[in-house]
């Protein structure tokens, strides 16, 4: 790309992607002094997926009324939990609408349809810790699924209903397709 063309991208979203591509092509590496890596440039695909799910929910806020609170943290109440930042519940995306709360946890791994036992327990902990009536595992897929939403648990917890579910987003179809899937399967009134 010519430098004049690159300059026109100064304020466009594509600029960040091009800067990242340039770093990768130049063989950028992680700081050797920090002992964090070698001759590679690494990306956390899990983090990118988490951010993408949160952004899709933000984009849908005008249509759904659900406001996004990303990276909501709930510390444990034991002495160790108060002093150790790693001993806390950290929700990828917490959605809030009035007094209703809903936790979404983006899982960048295979598993839709065969959800891991620990992931199911994690969603129960999120529902209790964030006082949410709904908790959803969001998996990326690369092809269309026969089913893109599964109810894992539909019960009551105390006096409140609790729904724990799993959804699959076909990321091969692009972000707009994923956003439409979220709108149809998650945000539709059930």
Buried (B, 14 or more C-beta within 10 A) or exposed (E): EEEEEBEEBEEEEEBEEBEEEEEEEEEEBBEEEEEEEEEEBEEEEEEEBBBBBBBBBBBBBEEBEBEBEBEBEBBEEEEEBEEEEEEEBBBBBBBBEEEBBBBBBBBBEEEBEEBEEEBBEBBBEBBBBBBBBBBBBBBBBEEEBEEBBBEBBEEEBEEEEBBBBBBBBBBEBEEEBBBBBBBEBBBEEE
